[in-house]
Amino acid sequence: MSQVTLTGERLDDDHALFGPDLARHRAAYLRAIKVAKQRENGRTLDLGCGNGYGSAEIADAVGHVVALDRITPDAQHRRDGLHYVRADLAGVPLSAQSFDLVVSFQVIEHLEDPTVYIRAIADALRSDGTALITTPNILMSDGVNPFHIHEYESSELCQLLEQHFEEVEMLGVGMSASAARYQEDRLARIRRIMRLDPFGLRNRLPRKLVDWLFAQFSIVVRRGIQKGQGLPDLSVDDFPIGPANEKCLDLLAVCRKPRSAPTTG
């Protein structure tokens, strides 16, 4: 069982209602596995691993994974060759240039100032390594997640990452027809709920209450889909990765050749 309360934002792979969302995010992890397999005996860092489901998939495929988050991973996601570190992203306890692959999925949108976070990724990466970073595409976002401080368009994210990497390739997580129908239904239900608060009074509520309401409505929305057209049986194949565009669900940045940290003084 998950060791954190359901938030509606952090994925819980024990919760059947979130199966389509899990498939969407597993697409990025499968891309990470392909990259990791190119480096025999390489080391991977999963920065912001959540309950550890994706870290476990990488470890099952290639081993040699370090996974970091502020929460304790679920017991079923522990593996040989997978070392969990419980720490805050603001003070990442990692050796410089010690990883061949760094993945950090659905993290940067939670940060008011991502500079320290991106710098930590660049510093942890070997000079010939690869970093994979995903975040929701703001052009396709529901725009109501209280945990998201700043969401990005492709060009904005690229410009930010180019300050720390010489090479940045912008890809995107797309949708099959079935996935697109699910996304449209989910957004339509969210809009109907938001029409109940035309003056944005929710923004005046205590933050803990806002977070609790978001979690409850995330379940309401998915149960509504389940009772209506039914939750689709989506797999990673329904979320193909290609060049970034306005219709992709998530942005996936492929970063190489980390720049040296600027000197101060």
N, C-alpha and C positions, 0 to 999 in steps of 0.2 A: 504493500500500500504506500501511497505517496506520503512523505513526511512533512508536507506543507499544506496549508489550507488552500482549497481551490480558489483561484483568483479570477478565472476567466481569461487571464492573460498568459500566465505561465502554463505551458502544456503539461497535462497529466495523462500519461499513456494508459492509465488504468480506467479512464473515464471514456466509455464508448461513444458518448455524444461528440467527442472531439476527435474522432477518427479521421474525418476529412482534413482537419487542421494538422494533425500529426503527419499525414501523408505529404502535405504541402511542405512541411519543414524537413521531412526526411529526404526530400529531393536534394537539398543542399548537402546533407551528410553523405549521400551516395556520391556526389561530385567530389567531396573531400576524400572519400575512400579511393576513388580513381587517382587523385593526385598523390595520395600517400603511397599507393602501390608502385608509383614510379621511383620512389626512393627506398631501396632495399635497406632494411634495418634503420630507417629514419625514425625520428621522434616527432610526435604530434602534440600540440597544445590545444585544448578546447577551452577557450576563455569565456566563461559565462555558460556553463554546461547545463544549468537547471538540474533536473532530477537524474540526469546522466544517461538517458536513453540513447542519444546520438554518440556519446563517448564510447558506450559499450559496443555500438555497431562498428565504430572504427577499430576498437581494440580486437573485436572478433575477427576482423579482416586482416589487420596488419600488426597489432600489438603496439607496445611502446607509446602509450598515451598518458599525458598528464591532463587532468580535467579540474578546472577551478571554478568555484562559485561560493556565494555566501551561505547557501543552504546545504544540508547533508543530502547526498544522493540516495535514491531508493536502493534497498538492499539487492533487488533482483538485477541491478545494473552494475554490480561489482564484478570485476574480472581479473584474472592474472594478466599482468602486463598493463594494467590500468591503475593509475595512482591518482586518487582524489585529494585535492587541496581545498580546505575551507578558508577562504580569505576574501577580502574586499578588493574590487578592481582598482581602487585608488592606491592600493599599496601592494602591487603584485610581487610576491617573493620569488622571482625567477632569475636565473643566471642569463647573462647577455649572450646572444647568438647561440642558443642551445637547442633550437627546434628547426626541423626541416619544413614543417607545416604548422601554421597557426590558423585555427578556425575560430570565429566568433560570430555566432548567429543570433540575430534578433536582440542585440544588446545596445548598439550605439544610439538608438532612438530613445533610450532611457536616460541619456546623459545630457545635462545642461551644457557642459563644456567637455567635449570628447577628446581634447588634446592629450591629456595624460594617458588615457586609454589607448589611443592610436599609437602614441609614442612607445607604450609598453609592448604593443604588438610588434612594432618595427624593431625594437631593441632585442626582443626575444628571438627574432627570426635570423637564421643564418643568411649570409650574403647571397647565397644561391637558392634560398628557400622561397616558399609561396605562402601568402596569407589569403584566406577567404573570409569575406565579411558580408553578412546579409542584413537587410533591414526592409521594412515595408515600403513599397512605392507609394508616396503620399498621393499620387494621382489616382490610386485605386483603393485608398484607405477609407475606413468608415469614419475616421476623424473623431471618435468619441472615447478612445482608450485613455483613461486617466493616468496610466503608467507611462505613456509616451510623452516625453517632454518636447522632442523635436523629430519630425519625420522629414524625409529627403526626397527630392527629385534626383534623377541620375546624374545630371551635370553638376549639381551642388555637391553631392557625395564624392564624385570623382575629383573635383577641385580640392576638396578637403584632404582626401587621401594622397593626392599628388604632392602635398607638402611634406610627406613622410616616406613616399616611395617613388622611385624613378619611373616605374611602369605600373599603370593601373588600367585594367580591362574591365569594362562595365557589361555584365551579363544580367539576365533577368529570369525569374521563375514564372513561366507562362501557365496557361490553363487549357485543358481539353474542353470540349463542349459540355460535358457533364460537370466538370469543376466550375465552369463559367456559370452554369445554371444555379449551382449551389451558392456561388458568390453573389449572384444577383438576388436570390431569395433571401440570403442572410442580410444583405444591405437594405433591402426593402423592408424587412421586419425591424431592423434597427431604426430606420427613418420613421416608421410608424410609432415606435416607442418614443423617439426624441420629440415627436410632435406633441406629446403630452407635457412637454416642458418648453413652451415657445419663448419664454423669457430667460432661459438659462439659469433658473433658480438653483439647479443642482450645484452650480459653482459656488454657492454660498453655504453649502452644507459642510459639516466636518469631514475632513479627508477620509477618515476611517469609514464613515458611512457611505461616501462616494465609492470607495473601493469595494465595499460589501455589495452595494447596489449593482455595480458593474458585473461582479461575479454572478449574482442572481439572474440578471438579465441575459448574461451570456448563455446560461442554461435555458432560460425561457425561449430565447431565439432558436436554439438548436432543437429543443423539444417541439417547437412550433413547426419547424421544417420536417422533423420526424413524423409528426401527425399529419402533415400536409402531403407534400410530394414524396416524403420519405428521405432519410439521410442516404446520400449516394455512397456506394461502395467504391471509394476512390483509392487509388494506389499512387506510388511515386510516378508512374507512367502518365498520370493525368496532370503532372506538373513539370513539363519539359523545360529544360534550361537552354536559352539561346541569347542572342544579343538583346540588351536592355531596350525597352520601348515603353510607350505610355500605358500600354495595356498589361504589362507584367505585374504580377501580384507583389513580388519582392524583387529588390535589387540585389545582385550578387557581384561584389567587387573582387577581382582577382589581382592581388598586389604582389609585385616582385621588386627586387633590388632596393632594399630599405636604405633610406638616406641616413647619414650620420646625424646624431642629435646635435642641435646648435649649441655652441659653447656660450657660456655666460661669464660675466666679470669684466 
